[in-house]
């Protein structure tokens, strides 16, 4: 179901499909490692894998030619666009992951303060699966598919979202990370 959906929305755009599969696969592998290393979190591993694989499906509608995205929407909207796609496909829980993974989540106040082209409501990860996917996503870029960022690099990439996001990320680091998380390649 997951790969079929990605193929459906990337139809005719093989380079984008390959980027989406590689990036999402890396995020999914890290998310599953977190779940396996932390059984106390009681994360649903099947849902975690599916949601991680589909969290960025909204990039198929954005304008980001450097990653073969030839849509019309601003990149910052890819989460809510993905949520629309996933809700239309009958996947409302997966949609929540898609719309809540930008930065460490965005609050309505941050959206207004930064004048972002998003609805003025909170898009903050709540469930453990939403949090894990959001965290794992911070380590992988769609433009540098060959690297896993260090925690320090991930923090630097969050600076544009403000100090609140960095604090959330550091909390997740203490909750989700382990020495083996960064020693194993996805």
PADRENMI-661350 format. One line per field, with one value per residue: x, y, z of N, C-alpha, C in turn; residue number from 1; residue in one letter. Coordinates in steps of 0.05 Angstrom, whole numbers, plus 5000, padded with zeros to 4 digits. Example, Ala and Ser with C-alpha at 12.3 -4.5 7.8 and 13.67 -1.06 7.14 Angstrom:
! PADRENMI-661350
n.xx <- [5264|5257]
n.yy <- [4886|4955]
n.zz <- [5156|5142]
ca.xx <- [5246|5273]
ca.yy <- [4910|4979]
ca.zz <- [5156|5143]
c.xx <- [5264|5258]
c.yy <- [4934|5001]
c.zz <- [5156|5157]
num <- [1|2]
residu <- [A|S]
! end
This chain:
! PADRENMI-661350
n.xx <- [5016|5038|5084|5057|5023|5061|5083|5038|5029|5075|5076|5104|5148|5203|5254|5239|5208|5247|5278|5241|5229|5280|5294|5248|5251|5299|5285|5243|5271|5305|5265|5241|5285|5288|5239|5247|5290|5268|5223|5188|5161|5120|5106|5070|5095|5084|5048|5083|5124|5095|5074|5122|5143|5105|5104|5124|5096|5069|5105|5101|5068|5092|5134|5195|5246|5299|5295|5265|5211|5155|5109|5060|5057|5085|5143|5140|5088|5084|5073|5019|4995|5008|4979|4927|4926|4932|4888|4848|4859|4840|4869|4872|4903|4955|4957|4959|5011|5040|5024|5046|5102|5139|5196|5200|5148|5096|5069|5008|5019|5073|5067|5037|5072|5117|5093|5076|5051|5006|4950|4924|4934|4953|5004|5030|5068|5036|5021|5061|5083|5079|5115|5163|5171|5176|5222|5261|5261|5290|5343|5354|5361|5329|5361|5413|5422|5457|5476|5471|5452|5488|5470|5482|5484|5430|5405|5424|5397|5347|5345|5321|5268|5263|5279|5246|5235|5285|5292|5252|5271|5319|5297|5272|5319|5342|5303|5295|5344|5403|5468|5474|5438|5461|5504|5491|5480|5426]
n.yy <- [4976|5026|5037|5035|5080|5121|5114|5125|5180|5202|5191|5186|5216|5195|5209|5241|5203|5166|5197|5208|5155|5139|5179|5175|5121|5119|5151|5119|5073|5092|5108|5058|5033|5064|5052|4997|4997|5022|4995|5008|5053|5035|5039|5033|4992|4977|5017|5060|5051|5055|5108|5138|5127|5154|5206|5251|5256|5299|5331|5323|5362|5411|5468|5457|5452|5433|5384|5356|5370|5395|5424|5474|5497|5529|5502|5498|5483|5429|5390|5397|5391|5339|5315|5326|5294|5243|5239|5239|5190|5157|5153|5177|5179|5174|5220|5258|5252|5270|5325|5346|5344|5384|5421|5416|5410|5458|5515|5552|5604|5609|5603|5649|5689|5681|5691|5649|5611|5579|5546|5578|5546|5496|5451|5405|5350|5297|5242|5184|5160|5201|5237|5207|5199|5252|5268|5231|5247|5294|5281|5269|5292|5314|5331|5316|5258|5219|5223|5219|5264|5292|5299|5352|5378|5370|5402|5453|5457|5466|5517|5559|5554|5571|5577|5546|5500|5476|5464|5425|5386|5372|5349|5305|5280|5262|5226|5190|5177|5137|5108|5069|5085|5122|5095|5056|5047|5067]
n.zz <- [5000|5016|4982|4934|4938|4940|4889|4858|4867|4850|4797|4734|4747|4760|4784|4829|4856|4870|4905|4945|4963|4982|5022|5057|5069|5099|5143|5163|5177|5219|5254|5266|5291|5337|5362|5371|5406|5449|5478|5519|5502|5472|5417|5357|5312|5258|5240|5249|5212|5163|5167|5170|5120|5088|5104|5076|5029|5008|4982|4929|4909|4912|4895|4882|4849|4854|4878|4842|4845|4818|4828|4848|4898|4958|4991|5047|5057|5048|5087|5104|5055|5043|5084|5066|5020|5044|5078|5039|5017|5056|5103|5159|5207|5190|5162|5202|5221|5176|5173|5218|5222|5209|5225|5294|5299|5291|5323|5326|5341|5325|5270|5257|5276|5242|5195|5161|5105|5123|5155|5213|5263|5312|5295|5320|5340|5373|5388|5405|5359|5322|5344|5342|5286|5269|5298|5277|5224|5225|5217|5165|5099|5038|4998|5007|5004|5019|5071|5142|5188|5243|5312|5326|5276|5262|5300|5285|5236|5254|5275|5248|5261|5312|5384|5415|5387|5385|5439|5445|5410|5437|5483|5460|5441|5490|5504|5461|5436|5430|5439|5399|5361|5325|5307|5272|5204|5162]
ca.xx <- [5000|5055|5099|5037|5014|5083|5084|5014|5031|5100|5074|5117|5170|5220|5274|5225|5200|5271|5286|5221|5233|5305|5291|5228|5261|5319|5270|5229|5291|5312|5241|5238|5306|5280|5217|5258|5308|5252|5197|5171|5145|5096|5100|5059|5116|5072|5039|5106|5137|5078|5073|5148|5145|5086|5103|5131|5082|5060|5125|5093|5052|5106|5153|5223|5259|5324|5289|5247|5184|5146|5082|5057|5055|5110|5152|5131|5061|5084|5061|4990|4987|5009|4956|4903|4928|4929|4860|4832|4864|4829|4890|4873|4925|4980|4956|4968|5040|5049|5020|5059|5130|5156|5211|5192|5120|5092|5046|4993|5033|5097|5057|5030|5097|5134|5077|5077|5027|4993|4927|4932|4928|4976|5012|5051|5066|5024|5025|5090|5091|5083|5140|5186|5176|5186|5250|5278|5262|5309|5369|5356|5354|5322|5381|5438|5411|5478|5486|5455|5462|5494|5451|5490|5474|5401|5398|5429|5376|5322|5348|5302|5242|5264|5291|5227|5239|5310|5287|5236|5290|5337|5281|5270|5345|5345|5283|5296|5370|5421|5493|5472|5421|5478|5526|5481|5471|5399]
ca.yy <- [5000|5050|5042|5040|5108|5138|5112|5139|5210|5210|5180|5201|5231|5175|5220|5248|5179|5154|5214|5203|5128|5138|5195|5164|5096|5125|5160|5096|5055|5103|5107|5031|5028|5077|5036|4971|5003|5033|4981|5022|5073|5021|5049|5014|4991|4976|5044|5077|5048|5067|5137|5149|5125|5171|5233|5272|5253|5325|5345|5320|5385|5436|5478|5453|5439|5420|5356|5347|5376|5416|5434|5503|5506|5533|5478|5497|5472|5401|5374|5398|5380|5310|5308|5326|5270|5219|5238|5231|5161|5142|5148|5201|5179|5179|5249|5274|5252|5287|5353|5354|5337|5406|5429|5397|5417|5487|5525|5573|5629|5610|5607|5677|5705|5679|5696|5625|5606|5555|5553|5588|5526|5481|5427|5395|5321|5289|5213|5175|5155|5228|5248|5192|5205|5280|5267|5216|5262|5315|5271|5263|5313|5304|5341|5302|5231|5200|5227|5221|5287|5289|5315|5380|5387|5371|5426|5476|5459|5475|5544|5577|5550|5584|5563|5527|5475|5464|5452|5401|5366|5362|5331|5280|5267|5247|5205|5171|5171|5119|5106|5052|5098|5135|5078|5038|5060|5058]
ca.zz <- [5000|5019|4957|4913|4941|4931|4860|4847|4869|4835|4771|4712|4758|4772|4802|4854|4869|4883|4928|4966|4974|4998|5046|5074|5079|5120|5166|5173|5190|5244|5272|5276|5311|5363|5374|5381|5429|5470|5479|5538|5488|5462|5391|5337|5292|5231|5234|5249|5186|5142|5170|5162|5091|5075|5117|5058|5003|4999|4965|4901|4901|4917|4876|4892|4826|4861|4885|4822|4851|4799|4834|4850|4926|4973|5004|5075|5058|5040|5108|5103|5029|5047|5101|5049|5004|5060|5086|5015|5013|5078|5123|5176|5227|5175|5155|5226|5221|5154|5178|5244|5223|5202|5249|5314|5301|5290|5337|5313|5347|5308|5243|5255|5280|5219|5171|5144|5090|5135|5173|5240|5284|5320|5280|5338|5344|5399|5393|5405|5332|5309|5355|5332|5258|5268|5307|5258|5199|5227|5211|5137|5080|5012|4980|5012|5010|5027|5098|5166|5203|5271|5328|5325|5250|5263|5316|5268|5216|5268|5285|5234|5273|5339|5406|5426|5372|5394|5465|5440|5398|5458|5500|5444|5442|5515|5506|5439|5425|5444|5425|5376|5341|5306|5298|5251|5180|5154]
c.xx <- [5017|5070|5080|5027|5036|5085|5061|5018|5057|5099|5086|5141|5188|5241|5262|5218|5224|5280|5267|5224|5258|5303|5272|5237|5282|5305|5255|5248|5299|5289|5237|5260|5299|5259|5228|5275|5293|5224|5177|5154|5120|5087|5090|5079|5106|5063|5063|5120|5121|5078|5100|5151|5128|5087|5109|5117|5072|5080|5118|5077|5066|5125|5180|5239|5285|5320|5267|5218|5175|5117|5081|5058|5083|5117|5142|5104|5061|5071|5031|4979|4987|4986|4930|4903|4921|4900|4842|4836|4854|4848|4893|4895|4952|4981|4965|4998|5051|5047|5035|5089|5149|5170|5208|5162|5118|5067|5033|5008|5058|5089|5051|5055|5114|5119|5078|5051|5013|4969|4937|4921|4953|4979|5036|5047|5056|5030|5055|5100|5096|5109|5164|5192|5187|5215|5268|5282|5284|5338|5374|5345|5345|5342|5408|5431|5432|5487|5463|5467|5469|5473|5457|5480|5444|5392|5402|5407|5349|5323|5328|5274|5241|5274|5272|5231|5264|5307|5271|5255|5308|5322|5278|5297|5349|5326|5287|5323|5385|5447|5490|5455|5438|5501|5518|5471|5443|5401]
c.yy <- [5025|5056|5048|5069|5127|5138|5127|5169|5220|5201|5198|5218|5212|5187|5229|5223|5166|5170|5208|5176|5127|5154|5182|5137|5099|5134|5137|5077|5066|5102|5079|5023|5040|5060|5009|4975|5013|5021|4994|5044|5061|5032|5027|5013|4990|5004|5063|5076|5061|5097|5151|5148|5146|5200|5256|5271|5279|5340|5342|5344|5411|5443|5477|5438|5424|5391|5345|5350|5400|5424|5464|5514|5511|5508|5476|5485|5442|5383|5374|5388|5349|5300|5307|5300|5245|5216|5229|5201|5144|5136|5172|5202|5184|5209|5266|5274|5271|5317|5363|5350|5360|5417|5407|5400|5448|5494|5546|5600|5631|5615|5637|5695|5705|5684|5673|5621|5580|5564|5560|5569|5511|5456|5415|5365|5314|5260|5206|5171|5182|5240|5234|5198|5233|5281|5254|5232|5284|5307|5266|5286|5300|5314|5328|5274|5212|5204|5226|5244|5278|5304|5345|5392|5390|5396|5451|5480|5468|5504|5563|5575|5561|5565|5542|5500|5461|5451|5426|5379|5355|5344|5304|5265|5250|5224|5183|5161|5151|5118|5091|5065|5111|5118|5058|5054|5049|5040]
c.zz <- [5000|4993|4934|4914|4932|4901|4847|4846|4855|4806|4749|4722|4774|4791|4829|4869|4883|4907|4951|4979|4991|5024|5066|5086|5101|5146|5179|5188|5217|5264|5283|5296|5338|5377|5385|5405|5453|5471|5499|5526|5476|5435|5373|5314|5263|5223|5232|5222|5164|5143|5162|5132|5076|5085|5098|5031|4992|4982|4936|4891|4904|4895|4888|4871|4833|4870|4867|4829|4834|4803|4836|4878|4938|4989|5033|5078|5052|5061|5106|5076|5030|5064|5084|5032|5020|5071|5063|5009|5036|5100|5142|5196|5214|5167|5178|5227|5200|5161|5202|5244|5216|5227|5270|5320|5301|5306|5320|5317|5329|5279|5238|5256|5255|5193|5151|5129|5098|5151|5200|5261|5290|5303|5296|5342|5372|5405|5393|5377|5317|5318|5343|5303|5255|5276|5287|5232|5201|5220|5182|5119|5053|4991|4984|5022|5022|5056|5119|5182|5231|5287|5327|5298|5249|5278|5299|5247|5228|5277|5273|5246|5302|5361|5418|5413|5380|5421|5463|5430|5420|5478|5486|5443|5467|5517|5486|5431|5443|5428|5399|5354|5318|5296|5276|5228|5172|5130]
num <- [1|2|3|4|5|6|7|8|9|10|11|12|13|14|15|16|17|18|19|20|21|22|23|24|25|26|27|28|29|30|31|32|33|34|35|36|37|38|39|40|41|42|43|44|45|46|47|48|49|50|51|52|53|54|55|56|57|58|59|60|61|62|63|64|65|66|67|68|69|70|71|72|73|74|75|76|77|78|79|80|81|82|83|84|85|86|87|88|89|90|91|92|93|94|95|96|97|98|99|100|101|102|103|104|105|106|107|108|109|110|111|112|113|114|115|116|117|118|119|120|121|122|123|124|125|126|127|128|129|130|131|132|133|134|135|136|137|138|139|140|141|142|143|144|145|146|147|148|149|150|151|152|153|154|155|156|157|158|159|160|161|162|163|164|165|166|167|168|169|170|171|172|173|174|175|176|177|178|179|180|181|182|183|184|185|186]
residu <- [X|X|X|X|X|X|X|X|X|X|X|X|X|X|X|X|X|X|X|X|X|X|X|X|X|X|X|X|X|X|X|X|X|X|X|X|X|X|X|X|X|X|X|X|X|X|X|X|X|X|X|X|X|X|X|X|X|X|X|X|X|X|X|X|X|X|X|X|X|X|X|X|X|X|X|X|X|X|X|X|X|X|X|X|X|X|X|X|X|X|X|X|X|X|X|X|X|X|X|X|X|X|X|X|X|X|X|X|X|X|X|X|X|X|X|X|X|X|X|X|X|X|X|X|X|X|X|X|X|X|X|X|X|X|X|X|X|X|X|X|X|X|X|X|X|X|X|X|X|X|X|X|X|X|X|X|X|X|X|X|X|X|X|X|X|X|X|X|X|X|X|X|X|X|X|X|X|X|X|X|X|X|X|X|X|X]
! end
